[in-house]
Amino acid sequence: MRFKPLGVRTVIIGITLVAGIIMGTLTLGPAIATNFSTQSYTPAPVFPRNENDQTYGSNAFVNSPDQEPDLVSAVGVDGTKGYVRSEDLNGEMPKTPEEAIAHNKKLKAERKIPLYDVDGKTVIGEFKIKNGKFTETPAKK
């Protein structure tokens, strides 16, 4: 069986195709990885401090609850703009899934917490928190 020699044009096209695939793989992989990884390296927001050394502002751009300001901006039940304490808003965080389930079962349909002025001391209204209904889904067997 005799092989027909490849033409110069065919060899050049083949080399170009292989080089393009290699270059595309080497440049596209890091570009995709950079896009996905930048979210975890987003710096925590810097919040202003009031006269009582409490941070205050919106929690819209925080990455986790520990980055929230001490006083989170909120609008009260009567439309008053103010701040709620982060610890009042979040409550004590459960340490295990079992604690979380037990906590959710005890939640009332809604609760009210104080709405403060920027000083973090003066109560200027109330903020209402509505809780969703918790239903336990049986595990699949």
C-alpha positions in Angstrom: 0.0 0.0 0.0 1.5 3.3 -1.0 0.8 6.6 0.6 0.4 9.7 -1.5 2.7 12.5 -0.2 0.9 15.5 1.4 1.0 18.8 -0.3 2.7 21.8 1.2 -0.6 23.6 1.4 -2.2 20.7 3.4 0.7 20.6 5.8 0.5 24.4 6.4 -3.3 24.2 7.0 -2.9 21.4 9.4 -0.1 23.2 11.4 -2.2 26.3 11.5 -5.3 24.4 12.7 -3.3 22.7 15.5 -1.6 25.9 16.6 -5.0 27.7 16.7 -6.5 25.0 18.9 -3.5 25.1 21.3 -3.5 28.9 21.5 -7.2 29.1 22.0 -7.1 26.5 24.8 -4.2 28.3 26.5 -5.8 31.8 26.4 -9.5 30.9 26.9 -9.0 28.8 30.1 -7.4 31.5 32.2 -9.8 34.1 30.9 -12.8 32.0 32.1 -11.1 31.3 35.4 -10.5 35.0 36.0 -14.1 35.9 35.4 -15.4 33.3 37.8 -12.8 33.9 40.5 -13.1 37.6 40.8 -16.3 37.4 42.7 -14.6 35.8 45.7 -11.9 38.5 45.8 -14.3 41.4 45.9 -13.2 43.6 48.8 -15.5 44.3 51.7 -17.3 47.7 51.5 -15.9 50.4 53.7 -18.7 52.1 55.8 -18.7 55.5 57.5 -18.8 55.6 61.3 -21.1 57.6 63.6 -20.1 59.4 66.8 -20.6 56.1 68.7 -18.0 54.3 66.4 -20.7 52.2 64.8 -20.6 51.6 61.0 -23.7 52.4 59.1 -25.0 52.0 55.5 -26.6 49.6 53.1 -25.9 45.9 53.2 -26.6 45.5 49.5 -23.0 45.0 48.4 -21.7 42.9 51.3 -20.4 39.4 50.6 -21.3 37.8 53.9 -23.2 38.7 57.1 -19.9 39.4 58.9 -19.2 42.3 56.5 -22.5 44.0 57.2 -22.4 47.5 58.9 -23.4 47.7 62.6 -26.5 49.8 61.5 -28.2 48.6 58.3 -30.2 51.2 56.4 -34.0 50.5 56.5 -37.4 52.0 56.0 -39.8 51.8 58.9 -43.5 50.7 58.9 -44.6 54.3 58.5 -42.0 55.2 55.7 -39.4 56.7 58.0 -35.9 56.2 56.8 -33.4 55.0 59.4 -31.2 52.1 60.5 -31.7 48.7 62.2 -29.0 47.0 64.2 -27.5 44.1 62.3 -27.8 41.8 65.4 -31.5 42.7 65.7 -32.0 42.0 62.0 -30.1 38.7 61.8 -30.5 37.4 65.3 -28.2 34.7 66.6 -26.8 32.6 63.8 -27.3 28.8 64.2 -24.2 26.7 64.4 -25.6 23.5 63.0 -28.3 22.5 60.5 -30.3 21.0 63.3 -30.2 24.4 65.2 -31.3 26.2 62.0 -34.3 23.9 61.6 -35.3 24.2 65.2 -34.9 28.0 65.0 -37.0 28.3 61.9 -39.8 26.2 63.4 -40.0 28.7 66.3 -40.2 31.8 64.1 -43.4 33.9 64.2 -45.0 35.1 61.0 -43.6 38.6 61.7 -41.7 40.6 64.3 -40.9 44.2 64.8 -37.5 45.6 65.7 -36.5 49.2 66.6 -35.6 51.7 63.8 -32.8 54.0 64.9 -31.4 57.3 63.8 -27.8 57.3 62.5 -26.5 57.7 66.1 -27.7 54.1 66.8 -29.3 55.2 70.1 -32.4 57.3 69.2 -35.4 55.2 68.3 -37.3 56.8 65.5 -39.8 54.0 64.5 -40.3 50.4 64.0 -39.1 48.0 61.2 -41.3 44.9 60.4 -39.7 41.6 59.4 -41.9 39.0 57.8 -40.8 35.4 57.9 -41.6 32.8 55.3 -43.4 29.6 56.1 -41.0 26.7 56.9 -41.9 23.3 55.6 -39.7 20.2 56.0 -39.3 18.1 52.9 -38.9 14.4 53.6 -35.6 12.9 52.4 -35.8 10.7 49.3 -35.0 7.1 49.8 
